[in-house]
Amino acid sequence: MGGQPDESSAKRRTVVDVFGLKLEVSNPRLAELLTMDAKEALTTDIRGLASRGAGERLRPDEIAQATPDVILTATSPHDEEITRARRALRERAATAGRTLGFETHADGLWVSPAGLCILMRTVERPLSLAAAAHFVDEMKLLHKKREDAAECSVLFVVCDQQTADVFKVAIRQRALHGIMRTATIKSLEELRAILPGNDLMHRDATAVLVPAANIDAGEMVDLLRAHNASPERSSEGF
């Protein structure tokens, strides 16, 4: 037995050999799939290839041979629900931004006619302080790399006030209140209803969303709401 090669090893096929590193699989159908010409692969029914011959089908462990460093998981209804919630919040935030006079882009960049811009990021679920701090650090690096950093700020549009409070702490701890704000989606949408419907609306919105004294835009919205309800409010706005 000592001189005989292992039977399973003898049947394994090398499908990738790069810089001395080999990827071997034992299933001949999987080997055929991984080594076929790209043009042929595009026109091949993978399901048929995997089940061809003696009713043979690829098992999860055989697929894992081809992706040793990748965990393959099926999309669950919960994952789909999270994706829908993320997309819905992003669309709501973008709609609010456009209503407030910003030119919104798919990558989250909001551009003001005045030349200022906002890097908007949405957070559709509650986060811990550690997670929010990591998010803040990532956006700090992204902001720092921009050539227009002096005219650009960061806005986190979050799902609820508790998450806004967590971001406030993370921003304050890093002394980034000069370039970052946070607001709930409710506050952002309410802002349009509070501001007067005239040419000053975008200017006022910029004053609220671009960092100044407060970090939480919801605090400024509360002040605007109280001001709007005041009988002495001027018809000229703010």
C-alpha positions in Angstrom: 0.0 0.0 0.0 2.9 2.3 0.7 3.9 2.7 -2.9 0.4 3.0 -4.4 -1.1 6.5 -5.0 -4.3 7.3 -3.3 -7.2 6.4 -5.6 -9.1 9.7 -5.1 -5.9 11.7 -5.7 -5.3 9.7 -9.0 -8.7 10.7 -10.3 -8.4 14.4 -9.4 -7.9 16.8 -12.3 -5.9 20.0 -12.3 -8.0 22.9 -13.7 -5.8 25.8 -12.6 -2.0 25.9 -12.3 -0.7 29.4 -11.6 2.7 30.1 -10.1 3.0 26.6 -8.8 -0.4 26.7 -7.1 -2.8 24.1 -8.3 -6.6 23.8 -8.1 -7.8 20.2 -8.4 -11.3 18.8 -8.6 -12.4 15.1 -8.7 -15.7 15.6 -10.5 -15.0 15.4 -14.3 -18.1 17.5 -15.1 -16.9 20.3 -12.8 -13.4 20.1 -14.4 -15.0 20.3 -17.8 -16.9 23.4 -16.8 -13.9 25.2 -15.3 -11.6 24.5 -18.2 -13.9 25.0 -21.2 -13.3 28.0 -23.5 -15.1 31.2 -22.3 -17.1 31.4 -25.6 -18.3 27.9 -25.2 -19.2 28.5 -21.5 -21.4 31.4 -22.4 -23.5 29.1 -24.6 -23.6 26.1 -22.4 -26.4 25.2 -20.0 -24.5 24.7 -16.8 -27.3 22.8 -15.2 -27.2 20.3 -18.0 -23.4 20.0 -17.8 -23.6 19.4 -14.1 -26.1 16.6 -14.4 -24.8 14.9 -17.6 -23.9 11.3 -17.6 -25.2 8.5 -15.3 -27.4 11.0 -13.4 -24.4 12.6 -11.9 -24.9 16.0 -10.2 -22.5 18.4 -8.5 -22.6 18.3 -4.7 -22.0 21.4 -2.5 -18.6 20.0 -1.4 -17.6 19.5 -5.1 -18.6 23.1 -5.9 -16.5 24.2 -2.9 -13.5 22.6 -4.5 -13.6 25.2 -7.2 -14.1 28.1 -4.7 -12.1 27.2 -1.7 -12.0 30.7 -0.2 -15.6 31.6 -1.0 -18.7 30.7 1.0 -21.7 30.1 -1.3 -25.1 30.9 0.2 -28.5 31.1 -1.3 -30.3 34.4 -1.2 -32.9 34.3 1.6 -36.1 36.2 1.8 -34.6 38.1 4.7 -31.6 39.2 2.5 -34.1 40.3 -0.2 -36.0 42.3 2.3 -32.9 44.1 3.5 -32.0 44.9 -0.1 -35.4 46.3 -0.8 -35.3 48.4 2.4 -31.8 49.8 1.5 -33.0 50.7 -2.0 -36.2 52.3 -0.8 -34.4 54.5 1.7 -31.8 55.6 -0.9 -34.6 56.5 -3.3 -36.5 58.5 -0.6 -33.4 60.4 0.3 -32.5 61.2 -3.3 -36.1 62.4 -3.9 -35.9 64.7 -0.9 -32.5 66.0 -2.1 -33.9 66.8 -5.5 -37.0 68.5 -4.0 -34.6 70.7 -1.9 -32.8 71.9 -5.0 -29.8 69.6 -5.2 -28.7 67.7 -8.3 -28.5 64.1 -7.1 -26.3 61.4 -8.6 -26.5 57.6 -8.3 -23.3 57.4 -6.3 -24.9 59.5 -3.5 -23.3 62.8 -4.5 -25.6 65.9 -4.1 -24.5 69.0 -5.9 -25.8 72.5 -5.1 -26.1 75.2 -7.7 -24.0 77.3 -5.3 -21.0 75.0 -5.9 -21.3 73.0 -2.6 -21.6 69.3 -2.7 -22.7 66.6 -0.2 -21.6 63.0 0.0 -24.9 61.4 1.1 -24.9 57.9 2.6 -28.0 56.0 3.8 -28.2 53.7 6.8 -31.4 51.6 6.7 -31.0 49.8 10.0 -29.9 50.6 13.6 -26.1 50.4 14.1 -23.9 50.0 17.2 -21.5 52.9 18.1 -18.6 50.8 16.9 -20.3 50.2 13.5 -21.2 53.9 13.1 -17.7 54.9 14.1 -16.3 52.6 11.4 -18.7 54.1 8.8 -17.6 57.6 9.9 -14.0 56.7 9.5 -14.5 55.3 6.0 -16.3 58.4 4.9 -13.6 60.6 6.4 -11.0 58.9 4.2 -13.3 59.2 1.1 -13.9 62.9 1.8 -10.2 63.5 2.3 -9.3 62.1 -1.1 -11.6 64.5 -2.9 -10.0 67.5 -4.7 -13.1 69.6 -3.7 -12.9 68.6 0.0 -13.1 72.2 1.1 -16.5 72.6 -0.6 -17.8 69.1 0.2 -19.4 67.6 3.3 -20.9 64.3 4.4 -24.5 63.6 5.3 -25.7 60.3 6.9 -29.4 59.8 6.2 -30.5 57.2 8.8 -33.6 55.2 9.6 -34.5 56.6 13.0 -33.5 59.1 15.7 -31.7 56.5 17.8 -29.4 55.8 14.9 -28.9 59.5 14.4 -27.9 59.9 18.0 -25.3 57.1 17.6 -23.8 58.9 14.6 -23.8 62.2 16.5 -21.6 60.5 19.2 -19.3 58.9 16.6 -18.9 62.3 14.7 -18.3 64.2 17.9 -15.7 61.7 19.2 -13.7 62.3 16.1 -14.2 66.0 16.0 -15.6 65.8 12.5 -18.6 68.0 13.1 -17.1 70.5 10.7 -17.6 68.2 7.7 -20.4 65.8 8.7 -24.0 65.8 9.6 -26.7 63.2 10.3 -30.4 63.3 9.8 -33.3 60.9 9.9 -35.2 60.3 6.7 -38.2 61.7 8.4 -36.4 65.0 9.3 -35.1 65.3 5.7 -38.6 64.8 4.2 -40.1 67.2 6.8 -37.6 69.9 5.9 -39.2 70.5 2.5 -42.6 71.0 4.1 -41.3 73.5 6.7 -39.2 75.7 4.3 -41.1 78.4 2.5 -41.9 77.7 -1.1 -39.8 80.4 -2.7 -36.3 80.9 -4.2 -34.8 81.0 -0.8 -35.7 77.4 -0.1 -32.5 75.9 -1.5 -30.4 78.4 0.4 -32.1 77.5 3.7 -31.8 73.8 3.0 -28.1 74.1 2.4 -27.7 76.0 5.6 -29.4 73.1 7.5 -27.6 70.2 5.7 -24.1 71.6 5.3 -22.2 71.4 8.6 -22.2 74.5 10.8 -22.9 74.4 14.5 -25.2 71.4 14.9 -24.4 67.9 13.8 -27.9 66.5 13.9 -30.0 68.2 11.2 -33.1 67.0 13.1 -32.2 69.5 15.8 -32.3 72.4 13.2 -35.5 71.0 11.7 -37.1 71.2 15.2 -36.1 74.9 15.4 -37.4 75.6 11.9 -40.7 73.9 12.8 -41.1 76.1 15.9 -40.1 79.2 13.8 -42.6 78.3 11.1 -45.4 77.9 13.7 -44.6 81.3 15.2 -47.2 84.1 14.3 -44.4 86.6 14.0 -42.7 84.6 11.2 -41.6 86.9 8.4 -43.0 86.1 4.9 -39.4 86.4 3.6 -38.3 83.2 5.2 -35.1 83.0 7.2 
